[in-house]
């Protein structure tokens, strides 16, 4: 298969954007879980 330079750049950019989306979702999940954990700990005392 013959990939031109614009096609390679588009594929790399697509992978980078997907990686950013996944990292963002993981960050939001971690911070949301921390807020839930803090609520549980404050209710425990």
Residue pairs with C-beta under 8 A, 6 or more apart in sequence:
3 11
